[in-house]
Amino acid sequence: MTRKKVKLAFITNDSARKATFKKRKKGLMKKVSELSTLCRIDACAIIYSPYDNSPEVWPNTMGAQRVLA
């Protein structure tokens, strides 16, 4: 069974938009972690959110600086 294609459109409901953002952010962080582990590469993710004052960094700030240097 295949998944339905998601119709991309702006989510007008604030709470639903925030919940969707959190779920997709968690999924993206997991994918970066898996890519780094499976391919033995240095990877980092920096996500700026309209809901937080500071960005979320994976694996951590020092690890991201090492990858970007």
Secondary structure, DSSP 8 states (H G I E B T S, - for coil): ------------SHHHHHHHHHHHHHHHHHHHHHHHHHHT----EEE--TT-SS-EEES-HHHHHHHH-
